Amino acid sequence: MRALEEALLQCPHCGESITLLLDLSGGPQAYTEDCQVCCQPIHVNLWIDTDGDDYHVDLRREQD
């Protein structure tokens, strides 16, 4: 299993592409990170499959 994964995603505020470094070794996670383009807060939800080979990321505006 890889511990860190770089993911290219889209900001839910400005729609620009952003890169997040995901820690896949920590299990499911929820945290807030600022957009690298517009600086708005993004709520990040990360789910990791039980086998650890795949993951899903959901980005939402903090007020959603």
C-alpha positions as CSV (number, residue, x, y, z in Angstrom):
1,M,0.0,0.0,0.0
2,R,1.3,3.5,-0.8
3,A,1.3,5.9,2.1
4,L,1.1,9.2,0.2
5,E,-0.8,9.9,-3.1
6,E,-0.8,13.2,-5.1
7,A,-4.3,13.8,-6.5
8,L,-5.3,16.4,-9.1
9,L,-8.8,17.6,-8.2
10,Q,-11.1,20.5,-8.9
11,C,-11.9,23.3,-6.3
12,P,-15.6,23.4,-5.6
13,H,-15.3,27.3,-5.2
14,C,-13.4,28.5,-8.3
15,G,-13.4,25.3,-10.4
16,E,-9.6,25.4,-10.9
17,S,-7.4,22.3,-10.8
18,I,-5.6,21.8,-7.5
19,T,-3.2,19.2,-6.2
20,L,-3.7,17.6,-2.8
21,L,-1.3,15.3,-1.1
22,L,-3.4,12.5,0.5
23,D,-2.2,10.4,3.4
24,L,-3.6,6.9,2.6
25,S,-2.1,5.3,5.6
26,G,-4.4,7.0,8.1
27,G,-7.7,5.5,7.1
28,P,-10.8,7.5,6.4
29,Q,-10.3,11.3,7.0
30,A,-12.2,14.5,7.0
31,Y,-10.4,17.9,7.2
32,T,-10.4,21.4,5.8
33,E,-7.7,22.7,3.4
34,D,-7.5,26.0,1.6
35,C,-7.6,26.1,-2.2
36,Q,-4.2,26.9,-3.7
37,V,-5.8,29.2,-6.3
38,C,-8.7,31.1,-4.6
39,C,-7.7,30.5,-0.9
40,Q,-11.3,29.5,0.0
41,P,-11.7,26.7,2.6
42,I,-12.5,23.2,1.2
43,H,-13.9,20.4,3.2
44,V,-12.1,17.2,2.2
45,N,-13.5,13.7,2.8
46,L,-11.3,10.8,2.1
47,W,-12.4,7.1,2.0
48,I,-10.0,4.2,1.5
49,D,-11.1,0.8,0.2
50,T,-10.5,-2.1,2.7
51,D,-7.8,-3.5,0.5
52,G,-6.0,-0.1,0.5
53,D,-5.6,-0.1,-3.3
54,D,-8.3,2.5,-4.1
55,Y,-9.6,5.6,-2.6
56,H,-12.4,8.2,-3.1
57,V,-12.1,11.9,-2.4
58,D,-15.1,14.3,-2.0
59,L,-14.5,18.1,-2.0
60,R,-17.1,20.5,-0.8
61,R,-17.4,24.1,0.0
62,E,-17.3,24.5,3.8
63,Q,-20.9,25.8,4.0
64,D,-22.4,22.9,1.9
